């Protein structure tokens, strides 16, 4: 996944709104489209860009396709970017890595 692709995906207000909705729960494409005043094909295009950037996942369940947020992808990319451009953010990187380890191994 490329930082450029992620920032490209985040450059769009509708895509940021989609990410906000998906941060609460996974949704079908129809559920997402119902929250916007745009065509289903336009929503599908936004979902495709978000998926290609690695920010969301998709899964077919029966007749519907569900979408959800890839939280680790967004947070790790942004923390990595900040650590490169802002030396003061380096502690955030260490904190983020520790949180990821705890999530993978909850007993630690």
Buried (B, 14 or more C-beta within 10 A) or exposed (E): BEEEBBEBBBEEEBBEBBBEBBEEEBBBBEBBBEEBEEEEEEBBBBBEBBBBBBBBBBEEEEEEBBBBBBEBBBBBBBBBBBBEEEEEBEEBBEEBEEEBEEEEEEEE
